[in-house]
């Protein structure tokens, strides 16, 4: 029995950004494939600006190579190895908190290009979840590649929630971006097994004959995908390079949402993350909406031994 978890990507991304001018074509491609690769969606300088802010924080902790400019993303391997690691985000808990406190880390989710793209996809107003996630995947010896998984088992709420993943900087294939299992959103919620990577669960793909799609990303590119689309990170084979990326989620305002999606990504409180922000505009912005809240279903996270 073939295990699709181990297959290498056999197709390359096709840029669907021209479809943004034709929402009908955009939605047809999204429904067929379960994802959209959008070249140059987010202003490149904005993406690089956030990259600079995060790498400045890493450099202040002594984690960056002093032989390279910080923007190159080259780690000091010895310093990184000595860092206490939060595996799912790639850095220490304390450093991740500093990143979560960056106003731009949350504000970029509201970039007009992103809101317009999801508005076209949904055919109505799109709302970003405030629970924004950063992956600062350092070459720590305890780091693990994010396994094949579906976001829905981690976020629940409305199945028609979509994730936007984008690298903070150019991300050639060797740096380890996200790969999509094309059409997998039509399979429903699949069974899982335990895994040491981010999320702690791996989707079981035994016997599925479906194609993985992958390609290089440039700063400003994004891949957006359905909450039940199976996806995974590819390994970083560049040794001392750090891969920075963001996971942001969007849904229709009228859809249900799980209360956890309205909380920070970590053991933090919003008020401590908001300290020092220059504006109140985005603080608690979601409270203007009257959401219907969903109830958590633990049964879809049921684990069993991997059998293939």
ROSETOR-301559 format. One record per residue (C-alpha): chain; residue number from 1; x, z, y; residue in one letter. Coordinates in Angstrom, 2 decimals, decimal comma, padded with zeros to 5 digits. Each point is the difference from the previous one (the first is absolute). Layout:
N
pafi A	lotor NUM	xx X	zz Z	yy Y	vomi a
...
END
This chain:
308
pafi A	lotor 1	xx 000,00	zz 000,00	yy 000,00	vomi x
pafi A	lotor 2	xx 001,48	zz -001,04	yy 003,33	vomi x
pafi A	lotor 3	xx 000,56	zz 002,72	yy 002,60	vomi x
pafi A	lotor 4	xx -000,61	zz -001,56	yy 003,40	vomi x
pafi A	lotor 5	xx 001,55	zz 003,04	yy 001,71	vomi x
pafi A	lotor 6	xx 003,44	zz -001,35	yy -000,92	vomi x
pafi A	lotor 7	xx -000,54	zz -003,65	yy 000,94	vomi x
pafi A	lotor 8	xx 001,99	zz -001,52	yy 002,82	vomi x
pafi A	lotor 9	xx -001,89	zz -001,75	yy 002,81	vomi x
pafi A	lotor 10	xx -000,66	zz -003,66	yy -000,84	vomi x
pafi A	lotor 11	xx -001,61	zz -001,12	yy 003,27	vomi x
pafi A	lotor 12	xx 000,99	zz 000,19	yy 003,65	vomi x
pafi A	lotor 13	xx -002,19	zz 001,16	yy 002,86	vomi x
pafi A	lotor 14	xx -001,93	zz -002,63	yy 001,93	vomi x
pafi A	lotor 15	xx -000,44	zz 000,68	yy 003,70	vomi x
pafi A	lotor 16	xx -003,71	zz 000,44	yy 000,76	vomi x
pafi A	lotor 17	xx 000,46	zz 000,69	yy 003,72	vomi x
pafi A	lotor 18	xx -001,48	zz -003,43	yy 000,96	vomi x
pafi A	lotor 19	xx -003,25	zz 001,24	yy -001,57	vomi x
pafi A	lotor 20	xx -000,36	zz 002,65	yy 002,69	vomi x
pafi A	lotor 21	xx -001,54	zz -002,74	yy 002,14	vomi x
pafi A	lotor 22	xx -002,51	zz -000,73	yy -002,77	vomi x
pafi A	lotor 23	xx -001,45	zz 003,29	yy -001,31	vomi x
pafi A	lotor 24	xx -001,98	zz -001,77	yy -002,73	vomi x
pafi A	lotor 25	xx 003,19	zz -001,38	yy -001,56	vomi x
pafi A	lotor 26	xx 001,68	zz 003,36	yy 000,51	vomi x
pafi A	lotor 27	xx -002,73	zz 001,83	yy -001,90	vomi x
pafi A	lotor 28	xx -000,03	zz -002,62	yy -002,77	vomi x
pafi A	lotor 29	xx 003,73	zz 000,45	yy -000,59	vomi x
pafi A	lotor 30	xx -000,30	zz 003,78	yy 000,14	vomi x
pafi A	lotor 31	xx -002,87	zz 000,00	yy -002,50	vomi x
pafi A	lotor 32	xx 001,84	zz -002,33	yy -002,37	vomi x
pafi A	lotor 33	xx 003,47	zz 001,56	yy 000,09	vomi x
pafi A	lotor 34	xx -000,60	zz 003,63	yy 001,04	vomi x
pafi A	lotor 35	xx 002,68	zz -000,21	yy 002,69	vomi x
pafi A	lotor 36	xx 001,10	zz -001,99	yy 003,05	vomi x
pafi A	lotor 37	xx 003,61	zz -000,60	yy 001,03	vomi x
pafi A	lotor 38	xx 000,05	zz -000,37	yy 003,80	vomi x
pafi A	lotor 39	xx 003,22	zz -001,27	yy 001,53	vomi x
pafi A	lotor 40	xx 000,85	zz 001,36	yy 003,46	vomi x
pafi A	lotor 41	xx -003,22	zz 001,97	yy 000,34	vomi x
pafi A	lotor 42	xx 001,40	zz 002,97	yy 001,94	vomi x
pafi A	lotor 43	xx 002,21	zz -000,51	yy 003,07	vomi x
pafi A	lotor 44	xx 003,57	zz 000,01	yy -001,31	vomi x
pafi A	lotor 45	xx 001,37	zz 002,03	yy 002,91	vomi x
pafi A	lotor 46	xx -002,60	zz 002,71	yy -000,57	vomi x
pafi A	lotor 47	xx 000,96	zz 000,26	yy -003,68	vomi x
pafi A	lotor 48	xx 003,69	zz 000,16	yy 000,85	vomi x
pafi A	lotor 49	xx -000,70	zz 002,60	yy 002,69	vomi x
pafi A	lotor 50	xx -001,54	zz 002,33	yy -002,58	vomi x
pafi A	lotor 51	xx 002,88	zz -000,73	yy -002,37	vomi x
pafi A	lotor 52	xx 002,42	zz 001,09	yy 002,74	vomi x
pafi A	lotor 53	xx -001,87	zz 003,27	yy 000,57	vomi x
pafi A	lotor 54	xx 000,04	zz 000,90	yy -003,69	vomi x
pafi A	lotor 55	xx 003,62	zz -000,94	yy -000,58	vomi x
pafi A	lotor 56	xx 000,98	zz 002,05	yy 003,06	vomi x
pafi A	lotor 57	xx -001,56	zz 003,03	yy -001,71	vomi x
pafi A	lotor 58	xx 001,94	zz -000,75	yy -003,20	vomi x
pafi A	lotor 59	xx 003,23	zz -000,43	yy 001,94	vomi x
pafi A	lotor 60	xx -000,52	zz 003,38	yy 001,71	vomi x
pafi A	lotor 61	xx -000,13	zz 001,54	yy -003,49	vomi x
pafi A	lotor 62	xx 003,32	zz -001,66	yy -000,92	vomi x
pafi A	lotor 63	xx -001,57	zz -002,32	yy -002,57	vomi x
pafi A	lotor 64	xx 001,19	zz -003,32	yy 001,45	vomi x
pafi A	lotor 65	xx 003,35	zz -001,66	yy -000,55	vomi x
pafi A	lotor 66	xx 002,24	zz 000,42	yy 003,03	vomi x
pafi A	lotor 67	xx 001,66	zz -003,33	yy -000,81	vomi x
pafi A	lotor 68	xx -003,16	zz -002,00	yy 000,76	vomi x
pafi A	lotor 69	xx -002,52	zz -000,07	yy 002,86	vomi x
pafi A	lotor 70	xx -003,00	zz 002,18	yy -000,92	vomi x
pafi A	lotor 71	xx -002,36	zz -003,01	yy 000,25	vomi x
pafi A	lotor 72	xx 001,81	zz -001,54	yy -003,00	vomi x
pafi A	lotor 73	xx -001,59	zz 002,71	yy -002,16	vomi x
pafi A	lotor 74	xx 003,19	zz 000,83	yy -001,90	vomi x
pafi A	lotor 75	xx 000,00	zz 003,50	yy -001,45	vomi x
pafi A	lotor 76	xx 002,77	zz 002,55	yy -000,35	vomi x
pafi A	lotor 77	xx -000,29	zz 000,33	yy -003,78	vomi x
pafi A	lotor 78	xx 001,59	zz 003,43	yy -000,19	vomi x
pafi A	lotor 79	xx -002,23	zz 001,46	yy 002,71	vomi x
pafi A	lotor 80	xx -003,12	zz -001,55	yy -001,53	vomi x
pafi A	lotor 81	xx 000,84	zz 001,37	yy -003,45	vomi x
pafi A	lotor 82	xx 000,22	zz 003,54	yy 001,45	vomi x
pafi A	lotor 83	xx -003,42	zz -000,25	yy 001,67	vomi x
pafi A	lotor 84	xx -002,95	zz 001,86	yy -001,57	vomi x
pafi A	lotor 85	xx -002,27	zz -002,87	yy -000,99	vomi x
pafi A	lotor 86	xx -003,75	zz -000,47	yy 000,24	vomi x
pafi A	lotor 87	xx -000,16	zz -002,80	yy -002,57	vomi x
pafi A	lotor 88	xx -003,10	zz -001,80	yy 001,25	vomi x
pafi A	lotor 89	xx 001,37	zz -000,58	yy 003,50	vomi x
pafi A	lotor 90	xx 003,77	zz -000,22	yy -000,61	vomi x
pafi A	lotor 91	xx 001,21	zz 002,74	yy 002,36	vomi x
pafi A	lotor 92	xx -000,31	zz 003,76	yy 000,36	vomi x
pafi A	lotor 93	xx -003,30	zz 001,66	yy 000,86	vomi x
pafi A	lotor 94	xx 001,33	zz 001,18	yy 003,35	vomi x
pafi A	lotor 95	xx 001,29	zz -003,45	yy 000,97	vomi x
pafi A	lotor 96	xx -003,26	zz -001,61	yy -001,05	vomi x
pafi A	lotor 97	xx -001,86	zz 002,40	yy 002,25	vomi x
pafi A	lotor 98	xx 002,11	zz -001,20	yy 002,94	vomi x
pafi A	lotor 99	xx -000,94	zz -003,58	yy -000,84	vomi x
pafi A	lotor 100	xx -003,69	zz 000,92	yy -000,26	vomi x
pafi A	lotor 101	xx 000,21	zz 001,52	yy 003,48	vomi x
pafi A	lotor 102	xx 001,05	zz -003,32	yy 001,57	vomi x
pafi A	lotor 103	xx -002,84	zz -001,27	yy 002,17	vomi x
pafi A	lotor 104	xx 000,91	zz -003,62	yy -000,70	vomi x
pafi A	lotor 105	xx -000,11	zz 000,59	yy -003,76	vomi x
pafi A	lotor 106	xx -003,76	zz 000,50	yy 000,39	vomi x
pafi A	lotor 107	xx -000,62	zz -002,25	yy 003,00	vomi x
pafi A	lotor 108	xx 001,33	zz -003,15	yy -001,70	vomi x
pafi A	lotor 109	xx -002,97	zz 000,20	yy -002,39	vomi x
pafi A	lotor 110	xx -002,22	zz -000,82	yy 002,98	vomi x
pafi A	lotor 111	xx 001,93	zz -003,09	yy 001,07	vomi x
pafi A	lotor 112	xx -002,53	zz -002,63	yy 001,14	vomi x
pafi A	lotor 113	xx 001,38	zz -002,53	yy -002,50	vomi x
pafi A	lotor 114	xx -000,75	zz 002,37	yy -002,89	vomi x
pafi A	lotor 115	xx -003,46	zz 000,94	yy 001,26	vomi x
pafi A	lotor 116	xx -000,86	zz -003,66	yy 000,54	vomi x
pafi A	lotor 117	xx 001,24	zz -001,01	yy -003,45	vomi x
pafi A	lotor 118	xx -002,07	zz 002,65	yy -001,75	vomi x
pafi A	lotor 119	xx -002,96	zz -000,76	yy 002,25	vomi x
pafi A	lotor 120	xx 000,20	zz -003,60	yy -001,22	vomi x
pafi A	lotor 121	xx 000,31	zz 001,12	yy -003,62	vomi x
pafi A	lotor 122	xx -002,94	zz 002,42	yy 000,17	vomi x
pafi A	lotor 123	xx -002,16	zz -002,03	yy 002,33	vomi x
pafi A	lotor 124	xx -000,55	zz 003,12	yy 002,12	vomi x
pafi A	lotor 125	xx 001,89	zz 002,85	yy 001,66	vomi x
pafi A	lotor 126	xx 002,90	zz 001,38	yy -002,04	vomi x
pafi A	lotor 127	xx 001,20	zz 003,58	yy 000,24	vomi x
pafi A	lotor 128	xx 003,52	zz 001,11	yy -000,93	vomi x
pafi A	lotor 129	xx 000,28	zz 003,15	yy -002,08	vomi x
pafi A	lotor 130	xx 002,02	zz 002,65	yy 001,84	vomi x
pafi A	lotor 131	xx 001,86	zz 000,91	yy -003,22	vomi x
pafi A	lotor 132	xx 002,98	zz -002,27	yy 000,60	vomi x
pafi A	lotor 133	xx 002,80	zz -000,06	yy -002,56	vomi x
pafi A	lotor 134	xx 003,68	zz -000,74	yy 000,50	vomi x
pafi A	lotor 135	xx 002,45	zz -000,95	yy -002,72	vomi x
pafi A	lotor 136	xx 003,61	zz 000,56	yy 000,98	vomi x
pafi A	lotor 137	xx 001,50	zz -000,92	yy -003,34	vomi x
pafi A	lotor 138	xx 003,55	zz 001,26	yy 000,15	vomi x
pafi A	lotor 139	xx 002,53	zz -000,59	yy -002,81	vomi x
pafi A	lotor 140	xx -000,38	zz 003,61	yy -001,19	vomi x
pafi A	lotor 141	xx 000,89	zz 000,58	yy -003,67	vomi x
pafi A	lotor 142	xx -003,43	zz 001,59	yy -000,48	vomi x
pafi A	lotor 143	xx -001,90	zz -002,97	yy 001,46	vomi x
pafi A	lotor 144	xx -002,40	zz -001,95	yy -002,21	vomi x
pafi A	lotor 145	xx -001,53	zz -003,45	yy 000,42	vomi x
pafi A	lotor 146	xx -003,74	zz 000,14	yy 000,75	vomi x
pafi A	lotor 147	xx -001,75	zz -001,11	yy -003,20	vomi x
pafi A	lotor 148	xx -002,92	zz -002,36	yy -000,54	vomi x
pafi A	lotor 149	xx -003,13	zz 001,68	yy 001,36	vomi x
pafi A	lotor 150	xx -003,33	zz -000,37	yy 001,77	vomi x
pafi A	lotor 151	xx -000,48	zz 001,83	yy 003,28	vomi x
pafi A	lotor 152	xx -003,62	zz 000,83	yy -000,79	vomi x
pafi A	lotor 153	xx 000,88	zz 002,75	yy -002,47	vomi x
pafi A	lotor 154	xx 001,95	zz 001,75	yy 002,76	vomi x
pafi A	lotor 155	xx -002,38	zz -000,51	yy 002,94	vomi x
pafi A	lotor 156	xx -003,47	zz -000,65	yy -001,50	vomi x
pafi A	lotor 157	xx -002,74	zz -000,32	yy 002,61	vomi x
pafi A	lotor 158	xx -001,11	zz -003,64	yy 000,39	vomi x
pafi A	lotor 159	xx 001,48	zz -002,53	yy -002,47	vomi x
pafi A	lotor 160	xx 000,05	zz -002,52	yy 002,86	vomi x
pafi A	lotor 161	xx 002,72	zz 002,01	yy 001,74	vomi x
pafi A	lotor 162	xx 003,05	zz -002,19	yy 000,53	vomi x
pafi A	lotor 163	xx 003,65	zz 000,99	yy 000,40	vomi x
pafi A	lotor 164	xx 002,43	zz -001,63	yy 002,41	vomi x
pafi A	lotor 165	xx 003,64	zz 000,25	yy -001,14	vomi x
pafi A	lotor 166	xx 002,77	zz -001,19	yy 002,27	vomi x
pafi A	lotor 167	xx 003,75	zz 000,57	yy 000,05	vomi x
pafi A	lotor 168	xx 001,66	zz 001,45	yy 003,06	vomi x
pafi A	lotor 169	xx 002,63	zz -002,69	yy 000,23	vomi x
pafi A	lotor 170	xx 000,90	zz -003,12	yy -001,95	vomi x
pafi A	lotor 171	xx -000,48	zz 000,59	yy -003,72	vomi x
pafi A	lotor 172	xx 001,57	zz -002,64	yy -002,26	vomi x
pafi A	lotor 173	xx -001,07	zz 000,07	yy -003,65	vomi x
pafi A	lotor 174	xx 003,11	zz 001,96	yy -000,94	vomi x
pafi A	lotor 175	xx -001,04	zz 002,91	yy 002,24	vomi x
pafi A	lotor 176	xx -003,12	zz 000,65	yy -002,04	vomi x
pafi A	lotor 177	xx -003,28	zz -000,83	yy 001,71	vomi x
pafi A	lotor 178	xx -003,50	zz 000,04	yy -001,51	vomi x
pafi A	lotor 179	xx -001,14	zz -002,36	yy -002,74	vomi x
pafi A	lotor 180	xx -003,69	zz -000,78	yy -000,70	vomi x
pafi A	lotor 181	xx -001,75	zz -000,61	yy -003,34	vomi x
pafi A	lotor 182	xx -002,16	zz -002,92	yy 001,04	vomi x
pafi A	lotor 183	xx -003,73	zz 000,36	yy -000,67	vomi x
pafi A	lotor 184	xx 000,32	zz 003,49	yy -001,47	vomi x
pafi A	lotor 185	xx -002,54	zz 001,49	yy 002,44	vomi x
pafi A	lotor 186	xx -002,72	zz -001,59	yy -002,13	vomi x
pafi A	lotor 187	xx 000,90	zz 002,16	yy -003,02	vomi x
pafi A	lotor 188	xx -001,47	zz 003,22	yy 001,41	vomi x
pafi A	lotor 189	xx 001,80	zz 003,33	yy -000,24	vomi x
pafi A	lotor 190	xx 002,57	zz -000,10	yy -002,82	vomi x
pafi A	lotor 191	xx 001,39	zz 002,82	yy -002,13	vomi x
pafi A	lotor 192	xx 003,21	zz 001,74	yy 000,99	vomi x
pafi A	lotor 193	xx 002,94	zz 001,91	yy -001,41	vomi x
pafi A	lotor 194	xx 002,41	zz 002,39	yy 001,68	vomi x
pafi A	lotor 195	xx 003,01	zz -001,37	yy 001,86	vomi x
pafi A	lotor 196	xx 002,74	zz 001,62	yy 002,11	vomi x
pafi A	lotor 197	xx -000,38	zz -002,47	yy 002,88	vomi x
pafi A	lotor 198	xx -002,15	zz 000,36	yy 003,13	vomi x
pafi A	lotor 199	xx -003,55	zz 001,01	yy -000,87	vomi x
pafi A	lotor 200	xx 001,01	zz 001,34	yy -003,41	vomi x
pafi A	lotor 201	xx -002,18	zz -002,51	yy -001,90	vomi x
pafi A	lotor 202	xx 000,58	zz -003,45	yy -001,49	vomi x
pafi A	lotor 203	xx -002,79	zz -002,47	yy -000,71	vomi x
pafi A	lotor 204	xx -000,08	zz -001,17	yy -003,62	vomi x
pafi A	lotor 205	xx 000,07	zz -003,79	yy -000,22	vomi x
pafi A	lotor 206	xx 000,32	zz -000,49	yy -003,75	vomi x
pafi A	lotor 207	xx -000,83	zz -003,54	yy -001,07	vomi x
pafi A	lotor 208	xx -001,02	zz -001,32	yy 003,42	vomi x
pafi A	lotor 209	xx 001,03	zz -003,60	yy 000,59	vomi x
pafi A	lotor 210	xx 000,18	zz -000,02	yy 003,80	vomi x
pafi A	lotor 211	xx 002,71	zz -001,03	yy 002,43	vomi x
pafi A	lotor 212	xx 002,08	zz 002,17	yy 002,29	vomi x
pafi A	lotor 213	xx 000,59	zz -001,45	yy 003,47	vomi x
pafi A	lotor 214	xx 002,95	zz 000,92	yy 002,23	vomi x
pafi A	lotor 215	xx 002,26	zz -001,26	yy 002,75	vomi x
pafi A	lotor 216	xx 002,18	zz 000,98	yy 002,93	vomi x
pafi A	lotor 217	xx -001,46	zz 001,66	yy 003,09	vomi x
pafi A	lotor 218	xx 001,16	zz -000,19	yy 003,60	vomi x
pafi A	lotor 219	xx -000,66	zz 002,60	yy 002,66	vomi x
pafi A	lotor 220	xx -003,59	zz -000,57	yy 001,10	vomi x
pafi A	lotor 221	xx -001,23	zz -001,32	yy -003,36	vomi x
pafi A	lotor 222	xx -002,67	zz 001,93	yy -001,88	vomi x
pafi A	lotor 223	xx -001,81	zz -000,11	yy -003,31	vomi x
pafi A	lotor 224	xx -003,56	zz 001,35	yy -000,02	vomi x
pafi A	lotor 225	xx -001,78	zz 000,74	yy -003,27	vomi x
pafi A	lotor 226	xx -003,17	zz 001,40	yy -001,56	vomi x
pafi A	lotor 227	xx 000,00	zz 003,62	yy -001,17	vomi x
pafi A	lotor 228	xx -000,27	zz -001,13	yy -003,63	vomi x
pafi A	lotor 229	xx 002,74	zz -002,65	yy 000,16	vomi x
pafi A	lotor 230	xx 002,87	zz 001,01	yy -002,27	vomi x
pafi A	lotor 231	xx 003,30	zz -000,04	yy 001,84	vomi x
pafi A	lotor 232	xx 003,50	zz 001,42	yy -000,37	vomi x
pafi A	lotor 233	xx 003,30	zz 000,27	yy 001,82	vomi x
pafi A	lotor 234	xx 002,89	zz -002,12	yy -001,18	vomi x
pafi A	lotor 235	xx 003,39	zz 001,69	yy -000,47	vomi x
pafi A	lotor 236	xx 002,45	zz 000,26	yy 002,86	vomi x
pafi A	lotor 237	xx 003,20	zz -001,59	yy -001,32	vomi x
pafi A	lotor 238	xx 001,97	zz 000,19	yy 003,26	vomi x
pafi A	lotor 239	xx 001,63	zz 003,34	yy -000,79	vomi x
pafi A	lotor 240	xx 000,38	zz 001,83	yy 003,31	vomi x
pafi A	lotor 241	xx -002,84	zz -001,64	yy 001,98	vomi x
pafi A	lotor 242	xx -003,14	zz 001,96	yy 000,98	vomi x
pafi A	lotor 243	xx -003,39	zz -001,70	yy -000,28	vomi x
pafi A	lotor 244	xx -002,46	zz 001,17	yy 002,64	vomi x
pafi A	lotor 245	xx -003,69	zz -000,88	yy -000,18	vomi x
pafi A	lotor 246	xx -003,48	zz 001,14	yy 000,99	vomi x
pafi A	lotor 247	xx -003,23	zz 000,28	yy -002,00	vomi x
pafi A	lotor 248	xx -003,10	zz -000,04	yy 002,22	vomi x
pafi A	lotor 249	xx -003,60	zz -000,31	yy -001,16	vomi x
pafi A	lotor 250	xx -003,09	zz -001,53	yy 001,56	vomi x
pafi A	lotor 251	xx -003,71	zz -000,04	yy -000,78	vomi x
pafi A	lotor 252	xx -003,36	zz -000,86	yy 001,48	vomi x
pafi A	lotor 253	xx -001,34	zz 002,77	yy 002,21	vomi x
pafi A	lotor 254	xx -003,29	zz 000,06	yy -001,93	vomi x
pafi A	lotor 255	xx 001,66	zz 000,58	yy -003,39	vomi x
pafi A	lotor 256	xx 000,54	zz 003,39	yy -001,65	vomi x
pafi A	lotor 257	xx 003,36	zz 001,72	yy 000,25	vomi x
pafi A	lotor 258	xx 001,62	zz 002,84	yy -001,90	vomi x
pafi A	lotor 259	xx 000,80	zz 003,01	yy 002,24	vomi x
pafi A	lotor 260	xx 003,65	zz -000,10	yy -001,13	vomi x
pafi A	lotor 261	xx 000,44	zz -003,33	yy 001,80	vomi x
pafi A	lotor 262	xx -000,69	zz 001,80	yy 003,29	vomi x
pafi A	lotor 263	xx 002,85	zz 002,47	yy -000,54	vomi x
pafi A	lotor 264	xx 003,74	zz -000,47	yy 000,61	vomi x
pafi A	lotor 265	xx 002,21	zz -001,29	yy -002,81	vomi x
pafi A	lotor 266	xx 001,68	zz 003,27	yy -000,77	vomi x
pafi A	lotor 267	xx -000,41	zz 003,74	yy 000,39	vomi x
pafi A	lotor 268	xx -000,49	zz -000,32	yy 003,77	vomi x
pafi A	lotor 269	xx -002,70	zz 000,58	yy 002,58	vomi x
pafi A	lotor 270	xx -000,96	zz -002,62	yy 002,57	vomi x
pafi A	lotor 271	xx 000,72	zz 002,31	yy 002,92	vomi x
pafi A	lotor 272	xx 003,63	zz 000,45	yy -001,06	vomi x
pafi A	lotor 273	xx 000,43	zz -003,75	yy -000,46	vomi x
pafi A	lotor 274	xx -001,51	zz -000,66	yy 003,44	vomi x
pafi A	lotor 275	xx 002,53	zz 002,23	yy 001,79	vomi x
pafi A	lotor 276	xx 001,79	zz -001,94	yy 002,74	vomi x
pafi A	lotor 277	xx -002,17	zz -003,12	yy -000,09	vomi x
pafi A	lotor 278	xx -000,18	zz -001,87	yy 003,31	vomi x
pafi A	lotor 279	xx -003,73	zz -000,75	yy -000,29	vomi x
pafi A	lotor 280	xx -003,14	zz 001,54	yy -001,47	vomi x
pafi A	lotor 281	xx -001,62	zz -003,40	yy -000,64	vomi x
pafi A	lotor 282	xx 000,59	zz -000,09	yy -003,75	vomi x
pafi A	lotor 283	xx -000,36	zz 003,68	yy -000,75	vomi x
pafi A	lotor 284	xx -002,93	zz 000,54	yy -002,38	vomi x
pafi A	lotor 285	xx -001,23	zz -003,52	yy 000,80	vomi x
pafi A	lotor 286	xx -001,98	zz -000,16	yy -003,26	vomi x
pafi A	lotor 287	xx -002,31	zz 002,83	yy 001,06	vomi x
pafi A	lotor 288	xx -002,01	zz -002,40	yy 002,14	vomi x
pafi A	lotor 289	xx -001,36	zz -001,50	yy -003,24	vomi x
pafi A	lotor 290	xx -002,70	zz 001,58	yy -002,14	vomi x
pafi A	lotor 291	xx 001,48	zz -000,52	yy -003,45	vomi x
pafi A	lotor 292	xx -001,70	zz 000,60	yy -003,31	vomi x
pafi A	lotor 293	xx 002,48	zz 002,01	yy -002,07	vomi x
pafi A	lotor 294	xx 000,58	zz -000,68	yy -003,68	vomi x
pafi A	lotor 295	xx 000,61	zz 002,55	yy -002,74	vomi x
pafi A	lotor 296	xx 003,29	zz -000,02	yy -001,88	vomi x
pafi A	lotor 297	xx -000,18	zz -001,24	yy -003,61	vomi x
pafi A	lotor 298	xx 002,91	zz 001,47	yy -001,94	vomi x
pafi A	lotor 299	xx -000,97	zz -001,88	yy -003,18	vomi x
pafi A	lotor 300	xx 001,46	zz -003,30	yy 001,24	vomi x
pafi A	lotor 301	xx 003,44	zz 001,62	yy 000,14	vomi x
pafi A	lotor 302	xx -000,17	zz 000,95	yy -003,68	vomi x
pafi A	lotor 303	xx 003,34	zz -000,49	yy -001,73	vomi x
pafi A	lotor 304	xx 000,89	zz -000,92	yy -003,55	vomi x
pafi A	lotor 305	xx 003,18	zz -000,86	yy -001,85	vomi x
pafi A	lotor 306	xx 001,34	zz -003,47	yy 000,73	vomi x
pafi A	lotor 307	xx -000,64	zz -002,11	yy -003,09	vomi x
pafi A	lotor 308	xx 001,51	zz -003,37	yy 000,84	vomi x
END
